[in-house]
Amino acid sequence: MTTEIYEVVKFTAKRKLACRVCGKRFSRAHTFENTINPFNKNAAGVMKGYAEVWRDVKALAEAWQPDDLCTKCAEVSA
């Protein structure tokens, strides 16, 4: 059995926020990733290249909105 390894494109988004309950400043980070592979195609049906996959991953990261509760307030509200 052969295993193919596809190139992974990663982008880490970081946000600095203030808790909506207590006002404490904190940060959140999340890594978005996608691979360059034959199944990842654009609207024309052609395999996406590095630049297209990078744009997609970056768009996901820019649209990401983390929860604006600090860890302590999130534990209390749960």
Buried (B, 14 or more C-beta within 10 A) or exposed (E): EEEEEEEEBEBEBEEEBEBEBEEEEBEBEEEBEBEBBEEBEEEEEEEBEEEBBBEBBBEBBEEEEBEBBBEEBEEEEE
